[in-house]
Amino acid sequence: MKNKSFGVIVASFVLLGLGLAACSSSKSHTTTPTTGGSGGGATGTPLKIATIADTDTEVGPDNLNGLKIGIAAVNAAGGVNGHPLELSQCTEPGDANQATTCARNDVSDSSVLAVVGTGTTYGDNVDPLFTAAGLASVGNSDFTPSDFSCTVCFTLSPGDFGSVGSSLAAIKLLGAKKIGVPYIDVPAGASLVPLVGGLAAPLGGKTVGAIPIAPTAADVTPQAAAEGAAQPDAIIDGLTTELFSKFIHSYRQQGFNTPILPSGGVYDAQGVQTQLSGVNSNIYIVAEYNYSSPAYQQFLNDKQKYDASYGNHDDEVLRGYLAAKLFAYAAGHAASMTRDGILAEMKSLNAYSTGGLLPPVNYSTPQTEFGGKAPAVYTSWVWLYKYDNGKLDPVGSNQAVDVFTGAFVSS
């Protein structure tokens, strides 16, 4: 069972890190240099990048493995103008102090050109250090207030906004009007409900079945029954992965077959098949990427080629993979292969292509949607896929939905 939590976005941008409990701080951080096979004539001086992986959640390992797959693919194709990528990884076991130490080490190592594909949930600790040093954070996971406003961070997904945006996907693609919101029973968790309601209202939607569930709940049968009694048209995720899996099992076992929308960062098709075995009818995955694009098949091919043993291929793995590709592109087009050169190039990208996995990404202009409150959320789209017998089928015309407005966006 994955212990991955996407937290809860609240109107004040205070995010929860539920399920991300800090481990013993007695563990020292480790930094391990890793180089993918160069191949393809990548014989020049290695370009060193760094990453921070949170080993206390599935986010960090998924991002890290995806990043390594991306590095191997880049190096096999000749690297960056003949220079192979070399990775220095620093792990932190769900500990803010360890994450800060990792970031300080990355900043102080002048050979590190950028941090790439970080999976830490402590952006509020590490982002200011990267910003002060002018060190680009490429393809980072975005969970915290700092991640949403960081001027040197270049994300490749809507992050936690995807959980809220799933309600708009349900409205636009499934015709749902009543959105069920089971959520973590803490004060900040309750703020998810009005936020979802505020985004859904302009599209004719509303929240129902706003059911609080204690973080430590062992039995969620009463809450699942209460959710069913509210008769939602669709249910979105405001829980940790462990709690949401429990909730789905209990909800289905009580005879309710409402569409349920987990995130593609929580479940891939295999995850739905195994973790939700017997209760996986009417499951719709809210994906941060277009699985129908040729680039997605290339990702699966590269994963099979460079790391077939790693079990997951969810959106977190894909994000790490794309982060390596994004850095390689920026480094290859930068005026100089230096921190300053790469950061300047990242800031100038205004139509970066991911081969159809996302619409063209513009890093040159801050995000203005949602009142401009999340200027560093450069990708704000989700796709909807229905789980069917071990695979995910696109819903409708496979159109992306903007998580802030509900508008359809072409990729």
C-alpha positions as CSV (number, residue, x, y, z in Angstrom):
1,M,0.0,0.0,0.0
2,K,1.4,3.4,-0.9
3,N,1.8,5.8,1.9
4,K,1.4,8.8,-0.4
5,S,-0.6,11.9,0.7
6,F,-1.3,14.8,-1.6
7,G,-2.4,16.9,1.4
8,V,-5.2,19.3,1.2
9,I,-5.2,22.8,-0.3
10,V,-6.9,25.5,1.7
11,A,-7.9,29.0,0.7
12,S,-5.0,30.5,2.6
13,F,-2.6,28.0,0.9
14,V,-1.8,26.3,4.1
15,L,-1.3,22.7,3.0
16,L,-1.4,19.6,5.1
17,G,1.3,17.0,5.1
18,L,-0.9,14.2,6.4
19,G,0.6,10.8,6.2
20,L,4.0,12.4,6.0
21,A,5.0,12.0,9.6
22,A,8.6,12.8,10.4
23,C,10.9,9.9,11.1
24,S,13.7,9.9,13.6
25,S,16.1,12.8,13.0
26,S,19.0,10.7,14.1
27,K,19.3,9.4,10.5
28,S,22.0,11.4,8.6
29,H,21.3,12.5,5.1
30,T,23.2,10.7,2.4
31,T,24.3,12.0,-1.0
32,T,25.0,9.4,-3.7
33,P,26.4,10.2,-7.1
34,T,24.7,8.3,-9.8
35,T,25.4,8.4,-13.5
36,G,23.2,6.8,-16.1
37,G,24.9,5.0,-19.0
38,S,26.3,7.7,-21.3
39,G,26.2,5.9,-24.7
40,G,25.4,7.8,-27.9
41,G,28.7,9.7,-27.8
42,A,28.1,11.4,-24.4
43,T,31.7,11.5,-23.6
44,G,32.1,15.1,-22.5
45,T,32.5,16.4,-18.9
46,P,29.4,15.3,-16.9
47,L,26.8,17.9,-16.1
48,K,26.0,17.5,-12.4
49,I,22.4,17.8,-11.2
50,A,21.0,17.2,-7.7
51,T,17.7,16.0,-6.3
52,I,16.1,15.6,-2.9
53,A,13.9,12.5,-2.3
54,D,11.6,12.1,0.6
55,T,11.9,8.4,1.5
56,D,9.0,8.6,4.0
57,T,6.4,8.8,1.2
58,E,5.9,7.2,-2.2
59,V,6.4,10.7,-3.7
60,G,10.1,10.7,-3.3
61,P,10.9,7.2,-4.5
62,D,8.6,7.6,-7.5
63,N,10.1,10.9,-8.5
64,L,13.6,9.6,-8.0
65,N,13.1,6.4,-10.1
66,G,11.4,8.4,-12.8
67,L,14.3,10.9,-12.8
68,K,16.9,8.1,-13.1
69,I,15.0,6.6,-16.0
70,G,14.9,10.1,-17.7
71,I,18.6,10.5,-17.1
72,A,19.4,7.1,-18.6
73,A,17.3,8.0,-21.7
74,V,19.0,11.4,-22.1
75,N,22.5,9.9,-21.8
76,A,21.7,7.0,-24.1
77,A,20.7,9.6,-26.7
78,G,24.0,11.5,-26.5
79,G,23.5,13.5,-23.3
80,V,23.4,17.3,-23.6
81,N,25.6,18.3,-26.5
82,G,27.8,15.3,-25.8
83,H,27.8,15.8,-22.0
84,P,26.2,13.0,-19.9
85,L,24.0,13.9,-16.9
86,E,25.3,12.9,-13.5
87,L,22.9,12.8,-10.5
88,S,23.7,13.5,-6.9
89,Q,20.8,12.3,-4.8
90,C,20.1,13.3,-1.2
91,T,17.4,11.5,0.7
92,E,15.5,12.7,3.7
93,P,13.1,10.4,5.7
94,G,10.2,12.8,6.1
95,D,12.3,15.3,8.1
96,A,12.3,19.1,7.5
97,N,15.8,19.5,9.0
98,Q,17.2,16.8,6.7
99,A,15.6,18.4,3.7
100,T,17.1,21.7,4.6
101,T,20.5,20.1,5.0
102,C,20.2,18.5,1.6
103,A,19.3,21.8,0.0
104,R,22.2,23.6,1.7
105,N,24.6,21.0,0.4
106,D,23.2,21.4,-3.1
107,V,23.6,25.2,-2.9
108,S,27.1,25.0,-1.6
109,D,28.3,22.6,-4.2
110,S,29.3,24.9,-7.1
111,S,29.3,22.0,-9.6
112,V,25.6,21.4,-9.1
113,L,23.9,23.2,-12.1
114,A,20.3,22.7,-11.0
115,V,18.1,20.6,-8.7
116,V,15.9,18.4,-10.7
117,G,12.8,16.3,-10.0
118,T,12.8,16.9,-6.3
119,G,10.2,14.8,-4.4
120,T,10.4,16.5,-1.0
121,T,7.3,17.8,0.7
122,Y,9.3,20.5,2.4
123,G,9.3,23.2,-0.3
124,D,8.8,25.9,2.3
125,N,12.3,24.9,3.7
126,V,14.2,24.3,0.5
127,D,12.7,26.8,-2.0
128,P,14.1,29.9,-0.3
129,L,17.6,28.5,-0.3
130,F,17.4,27.7,-4.0
131,T,16.0,31.1,-4.7
132,A,18.7,33.0,-2.8
133,A,21.4,31.0,-4.7
134,G,19.8,31.4,-8.1
135,L,19.7,27.6,-8.4
136,A,16.9,26.4,-10.7
137,S,14.5,23.8,-9.3
138,V,13.4,21.9,-12.5
139,G,10.3,19.7,-12.4
140,N,9.8,19.9,-8.6
141,S,6.8,18.4,-6.9
142,D,4.5,21.3,-5.8
143,F,2.8,20.8,-2.5
144,T,3.5,23.9,-0.3
145,P,2.8,27.6,-0.4
146,S,6.4,28.3,-1.4
147,D,6.2,25.8,-4.3
148,F,3.3,27.8,-5.7
149,S,5.2,31.1,-5.7
150,C,8.8,30.1,-6.0
151,T,10.6,32.2,-8.7
152,V,13.2,29.6,-9.5
153,C,10.9,26.6,-9.5
154,F,9.5,25.2,-12.8
155,T,6.8,22.6,-12.2
156,L,5.4,20.1,-14.6
157,S,2.0,19.5,-13.0
158,P,-0.7,21.2,-11.0
159,G,0.4,19.3,-7.9
160,D,-2.1,19.5,-5.0
161,F,-4.4,21.7,-7.2
162,G,-5.1,18.5,-9.2
163,S,-7.1,17.1,-6.2
164,V,-9.3,20.2,-6.2
165,G,-9.5,20.3,-10.0
166,S,-10.8,16.8,-10.1
167,S,-14.2,18.2,-9.1
168,L,-14.2,20.3,-12.3
169,A,-13.3,17.3,-14.3
170,A,-16.2,15.4,-12.8
171,I,-18.6,18.3,-13.7
172,K,-17.3,18.8,-17.2
173,L,-16.7,15.2,-18.3
174,L,-19.1,13.2,-16.2
175,G,-21.9,15.7,-15.9
176,A,-21.7,15.5,-12.1
177,K,-23.4,18.3,-10.2
178,K,-23.1,17.1,-6.6
179,I,-19.5,16.5,-5.5
180,G,-18.8,14.3,-2.5
181,V,-15.8,15.4,-0.4
182,P,-14.6,13.0,2.3
183,Y,-11.8,14.9,4.0
184,I,-9.3,14.7,6.9
185,D,-10.9,15.7,10.1
186,V,-8.6,18.6,11.1
187,P,-9.4,22.3,10.9
188,A,-7.4,22.9,7.8
189,G,-8.9,19.8,6.1
190,A,-12.4,21.3,6.4
191,S,-11.3,24.3,4.3
192,L,-11.1,21.9,1.3
193,V,-14.9,21.9,1.2
194,P,-15.6,25.6,0.6
195,L,-12.6,25.8,-1.8
196,V,-14.1,23.0,-4.0
197,G,-17.5,24.5,-3.7
198,G,-16.2,27.9,-4.8
199,L,-14.5,26.5,-7.9
200,A,-17.5,24.2,-8.7
201,A,-20.2,26.8,-8.3
202,P,-19.6,28.8,-11.6
203,L,-20.0,25.5,-13.5
204,G,-23.3,24.6,-11.7
205,G,-21.7,22.3,-9.2
206,K,-21.9,22.1,-5.4
207,T,-20.4,20.0,-2.6
208,V,-22.5,17.4,-0.7
209,G,-21.4,14.7,1.7
210,A,-18.6,16.7,3.3
211,I,-17.6,13.9,5.6
212,P,-14.7,14.3,8.1
213,I,-12.6,11.3,8.7
214,A,-10.0,11.1,11.6
215,P,-6.4,10.7,10.3
216,T,-6.1,7.6,12.5
217,A,-9.5,6.0,11.7
218,A,-9.3,2.2,11.5
219,D,-12.9,1.7,10.5
220,V,-14.5,4.2,8.1
221,T,-17.8,2.3,7.6
222,P,-20.0,5.0,9.3
223,Q,-18.4,7.8,7.2
224,A,-18.8,5.8,4.0
225,A,-22.4,5.2,4.8
226,A,-22.9,8.9,5.5
227,E,-21.3,9.8,2.1
228,G,-23.6,7.4,0.3
229,A,-26.6,8.9,2.1
230,A,-25.7,12.3,0.7
231,Q,-26.2,10.9,-2.9
232,P,-23.2,12.5,-4.6
233,D,-22.8,12.3,-8.4
234,A,-19.1,11.9,-8.0
235,I,-16.6,11.6,-5.1
236,I,-13.1,13.3,-5.0
237,D,-10.1,12.6,-2.8
238,G,-9.4,14.7,0.3
239,L,-7.7,11.8,2.2
240,T,-4.4,10.1,2.4
241,T,-3.9,7.1,0.1
242,E,-4.4,4.6,3.0
243,L,-7.6,6.3,4.2
244,F,-9.0,6.7,0.7
245,S,-8.4,3.0,-0.1
246,K,-10.2,2.1,3.1
247,F,-13.0,4.5,2.2
248,I,-13.4,3.1,-1.3
249,H,-13.6,-0.5,-0.1
250,S,-16.2,0.4,2.6
251,Y,-18.2,2.5,0.2
252,R,-18.4,-0.1,-2.4
253,Q,-19.1,-2.9,0.0
254,Q,-22.2,-1.0,1.2
255,G,-23.6,-1.1,-2.3
256,F,-22.8,2.4,-3.5
257,N,-21.4,2.6,-7.1
258,T,-20.9,6.4,-7.4
259,P,-18.0,7.4,-9.7
260,I,-14.9,7.9,-7.5
261,L,-11.9,10.0,-8.8
262,P,-8.5,9.3,-7.3
263,S,-5.4,11.0,-8.6
264,G,-3.0,9.5,-11.2
265,G,-0.3,10.3,-8.7
266,V,-1.8,7.9,-6.3
267,Y,-2.9,5.0,-8.5
268,D,-1.9,3.8,-11.9
269,A,-3.9,1.0,-13.6
270,Q,-2.0,-1.7,-11.8
271,G,-2.6,0.1,-8.5
272,V,-6.3,0.2,-9.1
273,Q,-6.3,-3.5,-10.0
274,T,-4.4,-4.6,-6.9
275,Q,-5.2,-2.1,-4.1
276,L,-8.9,-1.8,-5.1
277,S,-9.4,-5.4,-6.1
278,G,-13.1,-6.2,-6.0
279,V,-14.2,-2.6,-5.6
280,N,-12.8,-1.0,-8.7
281,S,-16.0,-0.4,-10.6
282,N,-16.6,3.2,-11.6
283,I,-13.1,4.4,-10.8
284,Y,-11.9,7.4,-12.8
285,I,-8.2,8.4,-12.6
286,V,-7.6,12.1,-12.6
287,A,-4.3,12.3,-14.6
288,E,-1.8,15.1,-14.7
289,Y,-0.7,14.0,-18.2
290,N,-2.2,12.9,-21.5
291,Y,-1.8,9.2,-21.5
292,S,-2.9,9.0,-25.1
293,S,0.1,11.0,-26.4
294,P,3.0,9.2,-28.2
295,A,5.3,10.7,-25.6
296,Y,3.5,8.6,-22.9
297,Q,4.3,5.4,-24.8
298,Q,7.9,6.5,-25.1
299,F,8.0,6.9,-21.4
300,L,6.6,3.4,-20.9
301,N,9.2,2.1,-23.4
302,D,12.1,3.9,-21.6
303,K,10.9,2.6,-18.2
304,Q,10.8,-0.9,-19.5
305,K,14.3,-0.4,-21.0
306,Y,16.0,1.3,-18.1
307,D,14.2,0.2,-15.0
308,A,11.7,-2.6,-15.6
309,S,11.9,-3.8,-12.0
310,Y,10.3,-0.6,-10.5
311,G,6.7,-1.4,-9.9
312,N,5.0,2.0,-10.3
313,H,4.5,4.0,-13.4
314,D,2.2,6.6,-12.0
315,D,2.2,10.4,-12.5
316,E,5.0,10.9,-9.9
317,V,7.3,8.6,-11.8
318,L,6.4,10.3,-15.1
319,R,7.1,13.7,-13.5
320,G,10.6,12.7,-12.5
321,Y,11.2,11.4,-16.0
322,L,10.0,14.6,-17.6
323,A,12.1,16.7,-15.2
324,A,15.3,15.1,-16.6
325,K,14.1,15.8,-20.1
326,L,13.2,19.4,-19.3
327,F,16.6,20.1,-17.7
328,A,18.4,18.5,-20.7
329,Y,16.5,20.8,-23.1
330,A,17.2,23.9,-21.1
331,A,20.9,23.1,-20.7
332,G,21.2,22.3,-24.4
333,H,19.7,25.7,-25.3
334,A,21.3,27.8,-22.6
335,A,23.8,30.6,-23.5
336,S,26.1,28.9,-21.0
337,M,26.0,25.6,-19.1
338,T,26.2,27.4,-15.8
339,R,23.6,28.0,-13.0
340,D,22.9,31.4,-14.3
341,G,22.7,30.3,-17.9
342,I,20.3,27.4,-17.2
343,L,18.1,29.5,-14.9
344,A,17.9,32.3,-17.5
345,E,17.0,29.7,-20.2
346,M,14.3,28.2,-18.0
347,K,12.8,31.6,-17.4
348,S,12.7,32.3,-21.1
349,L,10.9,29.1,-22.2
350,N,7.4,30.1,-23.5
351,A,6.3,27.1,-25.6
352,Y,8.1,24.1,-24.1
353,S,6.8,20.9,-25.7
354,T,6.4,17.6,-23.8
355,G,5.3,15.8,-27.0
356,G,1.6,16.1,-26.1
357,L,1.8,15.0,-22.5
358,L,0.9,18.6,-21.7
359,P,-0.1,21.6,-23.7
360,P,2.9,23.8,-24.5
361,V,4.3,25.1,-21.2
362,N,5.1,28.8,-20.7
363,Y,7.7,29.5,-18.0
364,S,8.2,33.1,-19.1
365,T,5.0,34.4,-17.6
366,P,3.6,33.7,-14.1
367,Q,0.2,31.9,-13.8
368,T,-2.6,34.5,-13.5
369,E,-5.5,32.1,-13.1
370,F,-7.1,31.7,-9.6
371,G,-6.5,35.4,-9.0
372,G,-2.8,35.0,-9.5
373,K,-2.4,33.4,-6.1
374,A,-0.3,30.6,-7.5
375,P,2.1,32.2,-10.0
376,A,4.5,29.2,-10.1
377,V,1.8,26.7,-11.1
378,Y,2.6,26.7,-14.8
379,T,0.7,23.6,-15.7
380,S,-2.9,23.6,-14.6
381,W,-4.6,20.8,-16.5
382,V,-5.9,17.3,-15.8
383,W,-7.3,14.4,-17.9
384,L,-9.8,11.9,-16.9
385,Y,-9.5,8.1,-17.5
386,K,-11.9,5.3,-16.6
387,Y,-10.5,2.2,-15.2
388,D,-11.6,-0.9,-17.2
389,N,-10.2,-4.4,-16.6
390,G,-6.6,-3.5,-16.0
391,K,-6.3,-0.5,-18.3
392,L,-7.3,3.2,-18.4
393,D,-9.6,4.5,-21.1
394,P,-9.8,8.2,-21.9
395,V,-13.1,9.9,-21.2
396,G,-14.9,11.7,-24.0
397,S,-12.6,13.3,-26.5
398,N,-9.6,13.1,-24.2
399,Q,-9.7,16.8,-23.5
400,A,-7.7,18.4,-20.7
401,V,-9.6,20.4,-18.1
402,D,-8.1,23.5,-16.6
403,V,-8.2,23.0,-12.8
404,F,-8.8,26.6,-12.1
405,T,-11.5,27.4,-14.6
406,G,-13.0,24.1,-15.8
407,A,-12.3,25.1,-19.4
408,F,-11.2,22.5,-22.0
409,V,-7.7,22.9,-23.2
410,S,-6.1,21.3,-26.2
411,S,-2.8,19.5,-25.7
